[in-house]
Amino acid sequence: MDMSEFDLEIKVVDALTDEDIEGARVDIVDGNSILVATGYTDEDGEFEVEVDDEGADDSDDEEDESQEEIEHEDEVSLDSLVGPIKVTVSKAGYDSQTFTIDLDTLDDSDVNVKLVPST
């Protein structure tokens, strides 16, 4: 895979109902525990980060501050990433989930996350 550019697409759904979860917080930190991207899933439960070697650029220039209107795509510089990266997904009423993605084996595919409702 060409590591000079790739997309990381995260899809978050309810583990019991498989319904999309809007407004789930996604935090991505690199191998040095530096926060490289954060945001919220859209109405389809999706969050996307573009990683390239051009430099970091927040593509959400027209962001509305309400979670319902936030565009959910960030650009991150590949030069700024130290792998593997750790992704944490959380939402009130659900147990948070943290997992690791090895940048050397990432195949540019979607990552599906199922959050379990809290008891």
NORKA-V154784 format. One record per pair of residues at least 6 apart in sequence whose C-alpha atoms are under 8 Angstrom apart, sorted by the first residue. I is the first residue (numbers start at 1). J is the second residue. Records with the same first field share a line. If there is no record, write none. Layout:
I = J  J
//
This chain:
1 = 107
3 = 78  104
4 = 51  52  53  78
5 = 50  51  52  53  78
6 = 50  51  52  108
7 = 48  49  50  51  108  109
8 = 48  49  50  51  108  109  110  111
9 = 46  47  48  49  109  110  111
10 = 46  47  48  110  111  112  113
11 = 20  41  44  45  46  47  110  111  112  113
12 = 20  21  24  41  45  46  112  113  114  115
13 = 19  20  21  45  112  113  114  115
14 = 20  21  114  115  116  117
15 = 114  115  116  117
16 = 116  117
18 = 114
20 = 43  44  45
21 = 41  43  44  45
22 = 40  41  42  43  44  45  46  68
23 = 40  41  42  43  45  67  68  91
24 = 40  41  45  89  90  91
25 = 38  39  40  41  88  89  90  91
26 = 37  38  39  40  41  47  87  88  89  90
27 = 35  36  37  38  39  87  88  89
28 = 35  36  37  38  85  86  87  88
29 = 35  36  37  85  86  87
30 = 36  81  82  83  84  85  86
31 = 81  82  83  84  85  86
32 = 82
36 = 76  80  81
37 = 49  74  76
39 = 47  72
40 = 47  67  70  72
41 = 47  72
42 = 67  68  70  71  72
43 = 68
46 = 72
47 = 72  73
48 = 72  73  74
49 = 72  73  74  75  76
50 = 73  74  75  76
51 = 75  76  77  78
52 = 75  76  77  78
53 = 77  78  79
54 = 77  78
55 = 75  76  77  78  79
56 = 75  76  77
57 = 74  75  76
58 = 73  74  75  76
59 = 73  74  75
60 = 70  71  72  73  74
63 = 69  70  71
64 = 70
83 = 102  103
84 = 100  101  102  103
85 = 100  101  102  103
86 = 98  99  100  101
87 = 98  99  100  101
88 = 96  97  98  99
89 = 96  97  98
90 = 96  97  115
93 = 117  118
94 = 115  116  117  118
95 = 115  116  117  118
96 = 115
97 = 115
//
